[in-house]
Amino acid sequence: MTAYSDQIHAQRQSLRRELRARRRALPQRQQKSAALALAEHLHKHLWFARAKHVAFYLPADGELDPRPLLNLALAAGKHCYLPVVQKNGRLHFRRYRPGTMLRANRFGIPEPTASAPQRQPWLLQLVLLPLVGFDLCGGRLGMGGGYYDRTFCHRPGHPRPQGKRIGLAHSCQQVVRLPVASWDVPLHAIATEARLHAV
């Protein structure tokens, strides 16, 4: 890495520690209230209403919890998917329904087993992904593993992902400006418990 990229990396790591601690410090009652508020406003949004194939995630580190929204999606007959971490550093998405068998991955996060149907990332119409931090210019900060970036970057010889990507985060995870890395795959919007910020 160059000196500049080293500096960016150090800035992002410092912010990541600070913002993870900030979201983990939210009281349980506030976490639950935020999850319900997110579901209440996001399920009415046109992108969500029109999407039949939607990717969610399960919270594991204080992330804004999308499970109330997931329940609304299931009740509406949408096909819902959860990410499955692959050895190549990318994600597969497998169908989730009540009763789907889940198994903890190496990070302790439950994910569907191989018995669940898989859908290619570029065929997902809406992808909801967790954020550690965000700004209103579209900058985003994840956990640092790069799984979503590798999965949704366009690779020659592969179809270009067409679905909308919405990062989910608590309002307290907003910063004025994030240092952006060249490999960051952009979002179409960020949704908090309060509102959706189009990018």
Sequence and secondary structure as in RCSB ss.txt:
>XXXX:A:sequence
MTAYSDQIHAQRQSLRRELRARRRALPQRQQKSAALALAEHLHKHLWFARAKHVAFYLPADGELDPRPLLNLALA
AGKHCYLPVVQKNGRLHFRRYRPGTMLRANRFGIPEPTASAPQRQPWLLQLVLLPLVGFDLCGGRLGMGGGYYDR
TFCHRPGHPRPQGKRIGLAHSCQQVVRLPVASWDVPLHAIATEARLHAV
>XXXX:A:secstr
  HHHHHHHHHHHHHHHHHHHHHHTS HHHHHHHHHHHHHHHTTSHHHHH SEEE    SSS    HHHHHHHHH
TT EEEEEEE TTS EEEEEE TT  EEE TTS EEE TTS EE GGG SEEEEE SEE TTS EE  SS HHHH
HHS  TTS    SEEEEE  GGGB S     TT    SEEE SS EEE 
